[in-house]
Amino acid sequence: MAQHKSTISIVQTLLQYELFAFSSRTVADLFQMDKFQTARLLQRLERDGLIARVERGKYVLLGLSPEQALSNPLYLGSYLAAPAYVSFWSALNFHSFTEQAPRTVFLAIPRRKNEVVFRNIHFKFVKIKPASFFGYRREILAGLPVLVADEAKAILDSLSLPQYAGGVAEIAKALRNAIAGQSLDIPTLVEYAQRLNNHSLSSRLGCLLEMLGQSTGVTTNSLRGLAAARGPVRLDPRKPVEGTFNARWQVYVNVPQQILFPEGVV
């Protein structure tokens, strides 16, 4: 019976099944226990510092090195909801596209979920369309698994909802850094944009890539796959219509270029 096993043995079983976050029901089913036995087992694990309760009935596995887990908010966020992956500003920082480290961990999720505060860390769950839930992978960060948007999806998620990534200027800098560091595959970026089927997003992306000199040379054919919006859009949707108008991409560039790219273009 599981209630007679050592807490270390229980943790090893959870690790074996890669249950980095789990509900009390999952534990009950795994170890074939009733709710009272499950409650006592979870109390033992929590008392020994091997798990931590983040919500009612929801726990995260700290394992045999709790300090390692508690100091890794991207790991914690990756398993607070399923399915979900780290994205937006948090993913831009993970990929070193921006030096700005947000205090909030941003995650993409295909359903509504309230923000979670755990150990003074805020986890913001941003609802996206189920069809947009792609372009992420499992990475190892400080020895722990993290589900994070890949380079292209981190840019596109951020550009589609810039309020969760520090704003358009921060995203433009991240895009510049990604291209300058040769960390971003432009054909993949365009392919993802086509899958998202958001012409406003494609227009903003095409405009920024053009400003960064990516509309000529070998990337020309790739950019042809981007469909511009049928009507004018604002580069920063939260700012008024102003600035120059890019007719090719139907974009009002309402953020000065020196703010978008203070270090110049690539």
URVENNOR-V943268 format. One record per residue. N is the residue number from 1. PHI is phi in whole degrees, -180 to 180 (NA if undefined). Layout:
BEGIN
N PHI
N PHI
END
This chain:
BEGIN
1 NA
2 -64
3 -68
4 -99
5 -79
6 -71
7 -64
8 -63
9 -64
10 -63
11 -61
12 -62
13 -67
14 -61
15 -65
16 -59
17 -91
18 55
19 -92
20 -76
21 -141
22 -162
23 -100
24 -63
25 -65
26 -61
27 -64
28 -60
29 -68
30 -64
31 -104
32 55
33 -123
34 -83
35 -66
36 -73
37 -64
38 -63
39 -60
40 -67
41 -64
42 -64
43 -63
44 -63
45 -66
46 -70
47 -61
48 -84
49 73
50 -96
51 -137
52 -139
53 -85
54 -106
55 -147
56 -61
57 75
58 -125
59 -129
60 -120
61 -83
62 -93
63 73
64 -86
65 -130
66 -60
67 -63
68 -64
69 -72
70 -68
71 -92
72 -122
73 -63
74 -69
75 -64
76 -60
77 -65
78 -62
79 -120
80 -77
81 -147
82 -140
83 -84
84 -163
85 -146
86 -67
87 -152
88 55
89 -59
90 -63
91 -73
92 -60
93 -70
94 -58
95 -84
96 64
97 -82
98 -142
99 -87
100 -74
101 -98
102 -67
103 -76
104 -98
105 -92
106 -100
107 -132
108 -92
109 -149
110 -86
111 -149
112 -79
113 -152
114 -69
115 -62
116 -116
117 -114
118 -136
119 53
120 67
121 -105
122 -96
123 -115
124 -102
125 -99
126 -104
127 -73
128 -124
129 -66
130 -54
131 -68
132 -93
133 -88
134 -157
135 78
136 -137
137 -151
138 -91
139 -121
140 -107
141 -122
142 54
143 83
144 -125
145 -75
146 -133
147 -94
148 -139
149 -60
150 -72
151 -59
152 -67
153 -70
154 -61
155 -66
156 -71
157 -58
158 -66
159 -70
160 -75
161 -136
162 -63
163 -66
164 -102
165 -138
166 86
167 99
168 -61
169 -63
170 -66
171 -69
172 -62
173 -64
174 -64
175 -63
176 -60
177 -64
178 -64
179 -71
180 -63
181 -87
182 54
183 -101
184 -125
185 -92
186 -62
187 -57
188 -66
189 -57
190 -69
191 -60
192 -62
193 -61
194 -64
195 -64
196 -71
197 53
198 -122
199 -68
200 -65
201 -63
202 -61
203 -64
204 -64
205 -64
206 -60
207 -63
208 -67
209 -64
210 -65
211 -62
212 -90
213 78
214 -98
215 -99
216 -127
217 73
218 -69
219 -88
220 -57
221 -63
222 -64
223 -68
224 -64
225 -77
226 -85
227 -97
228 -72
229 -64
230 -75
231 -126
232 -61
233 -128
234 -97
235 -58
236 -106
237 -65
238 -94
239 -110
240 -70
241 -72
242 -166
243 82
244 -79
245 -115
246 -92
247 -68
248 -62
249 -102
250 58
251 -123
252 -82
253 -82
254 -93
255 -129
256 -58
257 -61
258 -69
259 -86
260 -66
261 -133
262 -62
263 -97
264 87
265 -81
266 -66
END
